[in-house]
Amino acid sequence: MADVHLVVGVFVMVSNLVAGLWGVGAWIAQRPSVWFWYLLRVAQGSVIAQVILGALLLISGREAADGLHYMYGVAPLVVNLFAEGMRAGAAQRELPEEVDFKALGAGEQRTIALRIVRRETGIMALAALLIVAFAVRAAQVSGHMF
């Protein structure tokens, strides 16, 4: 199971790097990307799988050589949860409470919607790149760095 944990760890790094860079590209270009969200959800799923595998290894008596591995290993899950919370509030930050979105014209609605998607993309892309950093550190302190 330790080998599977290692392979999934590499996938966590790669999938979050791809999603993060794709999202940064979409954010810079100011163009929504459906593919970013697919890539992001795969990357988030890999984080969940990795944390579960790590917990199973710990329960089975396999402990990391360095206790920091646990902090760096769980941090990506915390980052994902925190980022999703921030993303959920993106619409409120872009749309003042006194504005009735439904009363706006189609052009104004589209402009606001694009700003919301851009903000959400930026938040989630940065989170994915932060997860890469934590995953690399988790690998380094585990002693299995490539």
N, C-alpha and C positions, 0 to 999 in steps of 0.2 A: 504493500500500500504506500510505502514511502516513495517508491519510484513514480507512482501515479500522482502523488502530491507534488513531486518535482516537476513532472510534465505539465500538470495543470498550472503550477506556478509560472512556468515559462509562458503558457497560454495567457495567463492573467496579464503578464507584462506586454506581450505582443498585441493582444486584443485591445487593451486599454490605450496603448501607444497609437495604434491605428485609429481607434475611435477618437482619441484626443486630437490627433493631428487633422483628421477629417473635419472635426468640429471647428477647430481653429481656422481651417481653410474656409469653411462655410461662413464663419463669423466675420472673417476679414473681407470676404467677397460680398457680404451682406445678402446672401442668397440662402434660403431655407434648403435643407437637405434631408430628404426622407431617409436616405441611406445612413446618415449619421445616427439616427435614432435606432435603426436596426443593429448597427455595429455597437452602439452603446449598450443596448440591452443584452447582446451576446457577452460583451465585456463584463457587465454587471453580474450576469449569470455565472461567469467564470469565477468571479470573486466569491460568490455564495458557495459554489462547489468547493473552492479552495479552503474556505473557512470550515466547512463541514468535514472535509478530509483531514484537515489539521486537528479538529476536535476529536475525530475518530482515532487518529494516531495517538493523541494524548490520553484518551480513555483506555486504549490498548496497552498503555505503559511506555510508549515511545516518547521521550522528552527531548526537546531541543537542547543543544549544547549551550546556547546563550539565551537567557530569559527575555532579552530584547526581541527575539524572534516572534514571541507571542504578541507583543505590542505592535510590531510592524506587520504581522500577519492579520491582525484584527482591524487595524487602522483603515484599510481600504473599505471594509464594510461600513465603518463609521462615516467615512468620507462620503460614500454613496448615499447613506441615509440623510446626512446633513445637506448634501447637494440637492437631493430630491425635495427636501423641505424648502430650500432656497428657491428652487425652480417653481414650486407651487405658488410662491409669493411673487413671482415675476410679473404676473398680470396686474396685481395690485400696485406695484411700483411704477408701471407704465401707464396705468389708467387711473387718474384721480377719481376719488369717490363721488365728486359732484358731477362728473360727466356721465350722461346716459348713453352707453355704447350703442344701444339699439336706435337711438334718435339721430346718431351721426350718419352722414352720407356714406355710401359704399366705399368711396375713395379713402375717406378718413378712417373707416373701420379697417380697411386693408392695411393702411399705413401703421396703425396701432398694432394690429395683429402681427405684422412683420417685425415690429420692434420687440414685441413680446417673445416671438420665436427666436429672434437674434439674442436676446438676453438669456433665454433658457439654454440656447446652444452654447453660449459663452460659459455659463455656469457649469454645465455638464462636461464640456470639453476640458476646462481647467481641472475639474474633479478627476477626470480620467487620467490626465497627465500627473496629477498628484498621486494617484493610485500607482502609477508606474514607479514613481520614486519610492514609495513605501514597499512595493513588491521587490524592487532591486535591493533595498536595505534588508528586507526579510531574508532574501537569498544570501546576501553577504554575511549576515550574522549566523546563518544556519550552517555555514561552512560548505555549502554546495554551489558557490558562485562559479560560473563557467570560466 
